[in-house]
Every structure is written in structure tokens, then in C-alpha cells.
Amino acid sequence: MLAGNLSQRQLKMLNIPVADFLNWIKILNFSEIRMGLYWDEIESKPGIFVFDSILSILDFFELNNINVTICLGLKSPRIPEFYPPFWLRNPYEFENNKKYLFHYLKKSIDILKKYKCIKKWQIENEPLDPSPPHWKTIPIEILVEEIRLFRKNNISNICINFWGNELVKRNQYMGILEDIDIIGLNFYFEMYDRRKNKIENIFTIDKCLKTINFIKEKYPQKDIIITEFQFEPWIIGNPINNFLPMYEKLMRKYPRIFYYITDFIAKGAEKYIDFDNIIQYYEKISSLISIQKIYLWGLEYIYTNKKDTIILNLLARLENNLQKI
């Protein structure tokens, strides 16, 4: 059965109706979805928490027996990854602001833990990897306290994920993995360079397999999942890179203003990513007994191209391969 990522923020960016997208997931028989909460949306005003849009999505998953990995924290999937509420002063003074973060986390846990469909709880998104535009990481001390908060509230199946491409090189996992249940890895293999008008290979399947084996040898008792497996283009020279400094003031508040940066999504899928390579990588990784689940990254991209027979054929191949394993 297929697993994938969902970003309600990206759906909004692309003007995709949430209900249509959820029904599409159901039709394609996705069995698991990973999704993040965005703190700036949940608590846009201090102390006032609005979960309505999230709960409606979870209600759908609960009704249709689709399992969920929920990501909570200051960081959440998709650039700029850090999503502090706008009322939070100096949001990257982590120690001074942790009381607000922990209050948000506690409130979220209280609201969400009634959902049986939530099977895994991810704390932060790539917390120890720097993210643009600020290139900050979550301090290890804060991350340890977050784990304690989840444990104190009787949360199990706790996951932390990492940028798999440079995991071994960065050596940033330290001892934090001893305190969690599930290790998540994100892998990206290709990048399209607009300037060269060609696809560049940024990671090989051999390096990917070595990274997985490295983690399994160090932590044989831990479950390993691929929280993000590239299934949409990553583009060098995308205008978004020029606007990252403005993101906090404009793009986070008004994402549709910057819709043009995703104009490549609507057409030319085969130009920006080599799906033949990607599907072969998927087949190799999915055959590993050490990998519990692979979550496709870029369902919004696939949805936008759903009339493209290339995309539909690849999804069919994924399903057929999974049935053979």
C-alpha cells in the first residue's frame, strides 16, 4: 500500500481543494499519510488555538482507515520549515520562547491524541538540519525537552527525521536517537538546473543504501522509515531562492502572491525529474526489510499532473511492486 506526504499549506498555495485531494488519496488507496501542523496557523493569536482545518482532515482519515504520521513543532515540512506565529518576538531565541512552544505542543497533543488514526508522532521536521532562509537548527537541549513532554503525555511511537543525503557527513544525530522509537530519513536524488537546462544527480542509490545500513548498524532496535522520498522536482534557479529573505513578511502570510514560482508544476513533468530513475530507486529501497515505510514526497505535484499518463502509470507500477513484496 502506498504512503505519502500531505501539506495543507501547499494545497492552499496551488489552489487545490482539500476535499478533492483527500478523495484522490482515497481512490489511489494510500494507506498512510504524513502531515505537519503549522504553528503560525494554529495559534495566529496568542493563546487562541484553531484546529478546525486539521481536525476535518483527520476526521476523513479516521473514517477511511488511513493511518497518519503527525509532525508537531516549530519546524514543519516545506520551505521555510520554521513556522513561528507572527506575534512571537525574536522567534529564534529558542530558550526564551520555549514556554510558548511547549504550550502549543501540549495543547496540540491534548486535541489530537483522541484520533486512533495517528500512529506515529514526529517531533519537529529535520530539527538538527539547518533550514533556509535563517539556516537555524533546533537546539539539542530544546529537542530533548520536547521528547520529555511527549513522553510525559503518554505518547509512544515518537519519530525524529533527518536530511538523509548528509546524515553521515554531518554526524548530527549524536545521542538523541536513543530517546525515540522511530528514525526518519529524507532522501532526494535529483535537481533540475534551469541555467543548464538539465537534471543533475545529487545523490546516488548506493549512498542512500549505505546511509540506511549505517543507521541500522548503530541502532538495530529502532524502526526506520523514509519520511520524504523525492517524487517531485527540485529546481536550481527557482525564483523562490531570490525571495527567501522576504518570505517571513510576505510569502508565509500571502502564499498565493508567489504562486508563479510553482508554475512549472502545471506542465512538463518529464523535463524536471527522471521518474524512471526515481522508480528504480524506490524499488530497491522498498525491498529492504529494515525499512518499515516509504512516504512519497510531492503528492501535490502528482495531483496537479494527475491527467498526465506518465504519472498515473508510475503510480500503478508502485502499487504493483508493493503487492509483489
CORQUIKA-V513825 format. One record per helix or strand of 2 or more residues. SS is the DSSP state (@ for helix, = for strand). FROM is the first residue (numbers start at 1). TO is the last residue. If there is no record, write none. Layout:
# CORQUIKA-V513825
SS|FROM|TO, SS|FROM|TO
This chain:
# CORQUIKA-V513825
=|2|6, @|8|13, @|18|27, =|30|36, @|39|42, @|52|63, =|67|72, @|94|112, =|118|123, @|140|152, =|158|163, @|164|170, @|176|179, =|182|187, =|190|193, =|198|201, @|205|218, =|223|230, =|235|236, @|240|251, @|255|266, @|269|272, @|275|286, =|291|297, @|299|304, @|309|324
